[in-house]
Amino acid sequence: MDHKKKHSLFYWMVLFGLVFTSACTAVKTELSPSDQISNLDETSQNVQQNIMTDTINQQGAEMNTEMIKSDLPRIGVENLPPETVSNLVLANNQFAFDFYSQIRSKYTNENIVISPYSINLSLAMVSGSASGQTQTEMHQVLHDQDLGDQIYPAWNNLSAEIESRANSPKTQEAGFDLKITNAIWGQAGYSFEQTYLNLLAKYYGAGLRLADFKNEPETARLQINDWVAEQTNQHIMDLIPDGAIHPLTRLAVINAVYFKAPWRFPFQSENTNQEIFFQRNGETVEVPMMHQTQDLSYVKTEELSMVVFPYSDGKLEMVFIQPSADKFDVFEQELTLQTLKSLREQQKWGSVRFSLPRYQFSTDVNLSDALIEMGMPSAFDPDRADFSNITKEEQIYIDAALHKAFIDVNEEGTEAAAATAILLAGKGMPAKEPVEINLNSPFFFILQDRETGVILFYGRVMNPLED
């Protein structure tokens, strides 16, 4: 391949941590017609709402926040049919590629990093409160309509499996960290349905913090942003912009993901050199290029190079895919879940002389337009949205959907974080010689859990030096 003819596109899409905020009012006693969580209805009359005080940090100071929470404990891992969680992973990964395909054209020659896992998890916390056409569209976009009443047990089992990656003494000693946290803020004085509180407690381990969106929207915005920053090691700042929370906001459902892990085979800093990276626009930049030779899983053809680089826990890995310069645009358009599956089936094992640029950047994504274009317009329409399982007091809809993600790849390993806010408002507003794989031009990366197959991060890089 003639690298001088390459342009640089480093594609990064990340399924890692999604913060998801919503604004709503009260919730309906009955669940949606699909009865996704019908087992919660049986206990809703017998479970009381606890009002408690939760301590959080805001701008360096501890603040007490009132919380209402169902008495139901979070359930443990359930004995589900093996295909149930596998089907949820398949749905998650299909959404990841759909979403990336939807937004990539909006970031011409820019780096991208997102967390499909976090976005999907957050949307699931809202789709469970939707009804009618609104719920049907959300399930179709998320590809989870066939899971029926197993959606939430499957999510609970998958989350427990992913969170367990950081719980062993070995991974903790190695500096491995993976946190997935949920928090929900609701308008003080509103009546939230017991069924919805049971759903949050049983499957997400979450209560509902009370906030005064109506009279002090800016105070609530800062409090939520500070919580997100704390959960993501200060990498996701100002998730919710000025003005996004207003007096009509009713509920903010938040999910945050933080990941930090060392490579199984760290790069030696003395082998890092300033080298040329070929951008898509024909220009070149000098970047810090890391080097090592290691036995790895890889694919190398005339059309592309792929290498699988593991983390220290042995259960998570980063997949790097570098198309040839003249095939990049076509490959990007045709990159699907089936493409990834086919490449993984072609993997060989052998010595690889691997060169990877050091990079660090973040991406802000306005989710609203993409989700509407993907097929869920009703949720964003004040006249058509049906979230009546959350409130009887007024018709609410998704007013804004926001996402931020961050990634840092260096000699030691990877640090990544993501958050999403969905705001709902009231209506009115073995080879003999090493194979050489040099990622000095456009490539994709996918951070994937080896055992479950779920994609945590997925993205591209146009220029490793861009922030």
N, C-alpha and C positions, 0 to 999 in steps of 0.2 A: 504494500500500500504506500502511495506517495503521500507522506504526512504533510508536505508543503501545500498540498491541494486540500487538506482537511480544514474544516472549520471547527471551532470548538463549541461543543454543546455537551454540557455535563448535566444529564437529566436526573433530578433527584425528586422522588415522590415518596413521602414517608407515611406509613400507617403506624403512627406511634401514639400520640396522645391527643385527644380532641377535647376541647372544652366546649360545652354546649349549653347556651343560656336561653331561657324562654321566659316570656312574660304572659301570665294568664290571670284568671280569677278563681272561681270555685269549680268543683268537679262533680260530675254526675254519679249517682249511686250505682247504676247499672254500667257494665262495661260495654264495649262495642259489640255489634251483632256477632262477630266471630268468636266471642267469648274467650279471648286469648288468655285471660287470667281469671276464669270463672271460679277457680278454687279460692280466690281471695274474697269473693262475694259472700261465701259461706261464713267467713269469720268477721266480716266488716261490722256486723252489728254487735259483736262481743269484744271487740278490741277498742280500747280507749286511746285518745290522743294525749300524749304526754307533752306538757309544756315545760321546757327546761332551758337552762342557760348554757350557751356554747361560747367558749373563749377563742377568739381569733386575733391575729396580728394585723394591724393596719398602720402602715407607715411607721413601723418600729414600735408601736404602742399596742398593748393588749386591750381588746375591746370585748365586752360581753354582749352577745346577741341572743335574743329569745328564739327558741326553736320548738316546733311541734313535730312529733314523731309517733308513728304507730308503735304499739307495744310488741308487735311481731319482730322476732329476731331475724337476721339474715340467715337464709337457709344454707346448709352445707352443700357439698357436691352430691347431686342426685344420681341415681342409677338409671340413666337414660339409654335407649338403644344406641349402639355405637355410631350409627349413621346420622344421629340427630346433630351432634356437635360438628361432625364433618360437613353436613349440609349447611350449617350456619357459617363455617369457615369458607365454604365455596361461595355462599352469598356475599360475604364480606369482601372476598377477593375479586368477585365479579364487579361489585360496586366500585372497588378501587380503580380498576381499569376503565370503567365507564366514566367515573368522575374525572380521572386524569385526561381522558380523551376529550371531555367536555371543556376543560379549562386551558389546555395547553396552548391553543391558538391565541389566547389573551395575554400570553407571556412570551412574545416574540423575542428570541435570542436572550432570554433571561433564565437564571437558575430557578428551579422549582423544588420545594419540599412541602409535602403535606402528610397528614396522618389519617388515612382512610379509616383505620380502626377506631380512632377517637370520634371521627365524624359519624360513623355508623352507630357506634355505641350511644352517642348523644341523641341521634335521631330515633333510635329504638326507645329511648326514655320518653319521647314525645308521641311516637306512633301508637304506643299503648294507650294513650288518652284520646286518640282520634276516633272518629266514627264515620260510617258511610263512605262516600266517594273520597273524602280526605284520607281516610285510613287505607283504602284500596290503592290509591296512587302512591302513598308512601311505601307500602309493602312491595309494590311492583318495582319501584326505583331501587329499593334495598334488596330485592330478589329473595325476600324471606317469606313470601306469601304462602308457601307450601309447608312451612313449619307449624302453622296453626297455634295451638295452645302450648307448644313446646318451645316457643321463641324465648321466653324469659328464663325458664330452667336451663336452656342451652346457653344463653348469654352468661348466666351465673356460673355454669361449669367451665366455660371457656375463659372467663375472667379469672376464676380461681386457678386454672391451669397456667395462664400467662403470668399471674402475680407470683406463683410459686417459684418462678425462675430465680427470683432474688432472695428467697427465704432460706436457702441452705447455708450452713456455716462456711462451706467452701467458696461459694460465690460472694458472700459478704466479706470474707477475708480478702478476696481478690479485688474488692472495690466495685463489684457489680451492683447496680441499683436499678430497679424497675418499679415504678409506682403508678397505679391507676386509681384516681380519687374522684368522687362525685360529691357535689354540693348543690343544694337547691335553695333559692331565695324566693319567698312569696310575699305578696302584699299583706301587711298587717291589717286585720279586721275583715278579711275575706274568709269565706267558708270553703275549705278544701275538702273534697269528698274523702271519706274514710278509705274507700277502695283504692284511690290513687295513693294515699299515704301508705297503705299496706303494700302496694306494688313497689314503691320506692324503698321501703324498709326491707321487704322480703328478698328482693332480687338485686338491689343495689346498695343495701346497707346505709341508706341515706334518710335523713329527716329533712324538714323544711325550715330554714332560717327565716325569721320575719324581718321584713324591710319596709320602709315607708317610701315607696316609689312615688306616691301621689304628692307628698309634700316635700320630700327631700331626695329627689332622683339623683342628684350629683353625689350626695353622701353614699347612697347605695352603689352607684357606679364605682366609686373609688374603693369601697369595701370589697366588692367582687374582684376588681382588678388586682388588689393587694393579695387576696386569697390565691388567685391564679399565679401571681408572681412567686409567692411562697412555695406553692406546690411544684413549680417548674424550675426551682433554683435560680430565680430571677431572669430566666431567659425569655419568658413570654410576658412582656410589659404592655400595659394599656390595651388589653384585648378589646375592651368595649370603649369605643371612641366617645368623645364629648357629644352629648345630645342623643345618643342611641337609647339611653334609658330616660323615660319621660313620665309624666303623671298618669298615662294610660297603661304603662307596663304593669303586668300582673304577676308574672312568674319568670324566674331565671334559673334554668337547669344547667349546671356546670359539670363538665368532666375534664379532668386534666391528666396528662400522661407525661411522665419523666423517665428517661432512660439514660443510663451511663454504664458502659461496659468496656473492659480492656479486650484487645484482640487476643486470640489464642497464641498467635505468633506476632508479637509486637515488632514494628519496624525500628531499626537502630538509627538514631538521629544523625550519627556520623555518616550515614549513607544517603542522607537527604541532600539534594543538590538543586540549584536554580536551573530549570530547564524550560524549553519552549513548549507551550500549549497552543494548539492550532484552533482558532475560533471559527465559528460558522460564517462569519462575515469576511473571512479571508485574512484577518489580522492575527497577529500572534502576541502572546504575553509570556513573560517569564514567571514561572510558578515554582514553589517548593515541591519537588518530586521525590517521593519516598520509594525506596527500592528494597527488595529481598527476593531470595530464591527459596521456594518451599514446595513440598508435596501438597497439591491442592486438587479439588475438582474443577474441571474447566471444559470449555468447548472452544475450538478454534477452527474457523473455516475462512474461505475467501470473503464471505459476506460479513462476518462478525467475530468478535472474541467475547467470551464470557468466563468469569472466574468467580468461585464461591469462597468467600473469606470468613472463617468462623470466629466467634467470640469465645471468651475463656470458659463459659459455662457448658459449651458443647451443644447447646440446644437452640441458640440463635445464630444467625449468619447474615452476611450482606452479600447479595448477588449483584455483580457489576456486569453490565452488558454494553459493549462498544461496537456499534455498527460501522462498517466502512463508510468513508466520507460520502461517496456517491450514492450510498444506499440509506443514508440516515433518515431522510424525510419519509421515504416509503416505509422503512422499518417502524418509525414512530407511529405512522398512521395505522399500521397493521399489527402493532403490538397489543396482544390480548392475553387473557388468562391461559388460553389454549397454547399460544406461542411460548409462554413461560414454561408450561407443562412439557411441551415438546422439547425445549432446550434442556430442561432438567433430565429428561430421559436420555439425552445424548451425551451426558457428562462422562468424561474420562477422568482417571486419577493418575497424576504424574507430577514430575518436577516442573514448576512454573517460575520463570524469571519475571516477577510482577512489579510493575511501576504504577504508583497511584499518587495523584496530586493531593496535597493537603488542602482542605477547604473548610470554610465556615460561612454560613449564610442563613437567612430567614425569609419566609414568604408570608404575605398577608393575602387572604382570599375572601372575597365577598361571596358567600355561598348561595345567596338568594337567587341570582339570575341562573346560575348553573343548575340548581335543583329544580327550578321552574322549567327550564329547557329540557331537563332529563325526564320530566313527566309528572311532577307533583305541584301543579299550579294552584289547586284548591286550597292547600294549606296556607298560601300567601294572600289569598283573596278575602277581604273583609266580609264580603257577602256570601261566600261559599264555604269558608273554612268551618269545620265541625270538630271542635275540641270540647264537646259537651260532657265528656267524661271527666273533665277537670273542673268545670264551673257551670252553674245554672244561672248565675247572676247576669251574665251578658255574653254575647257572641265574641269570641276572641280568635285571633289569627297570628301567624308568624309575621312579625313586623320587620325583623332583620335577622340574618344568619351570617355569622362572622367566624373566621378561622385564622389562626396564626401557628406557624411551625418554625422550628429552629434545628439546625444540625451542625455539628463540629466533628470532622474526621481528621485525626492526626496520627502520629507514630504510635501512641499508646492505645488508642481505641476510638470510641464514638460516644458523643454526648448529644442527646436529642430531646426535644420537648415539643408539645403541641397543646393547643387549647381551642375550643370552639364555643361560640355564644349564639344561641338561637333565642331571640327575644320575641315573646308573644305579647300582644297588646289587645286592649279592648277595641271593639269596632269604632271607627271614627278616626283612627290614626296609625502411571509408571513409565516414563519415557527415558531413553538413553541420554538425550540432551534436553535441557530445560526448554519448554515452550515459552516464547517471549510474548507477554501481554503488557503493552505499554499504553496506559490510559492517558494519552497526551492529546486527545481529541474527543469529540462528543461521546458521552456514554450515559447509560441509565443505571440507577441503583435501586435495589429492593431489599429492605431489611425484613427478614422472614423468620418465623419460628419453625425450626426444623421438624419437631414432632407433630404439631397440629397443622402446619402449613400456612397459618394465618399471616397475612402481610401487615407489618406494623408501620413501615415507612416505604415510600415509593416516590422517586423523583428524577430530576435531570439537572445537569450543570452545563451552563453555557460558557462560564468563565469562572474558574476556581478562585479568582481574586475578588469577585464581587461579593458584597455583604448581603 
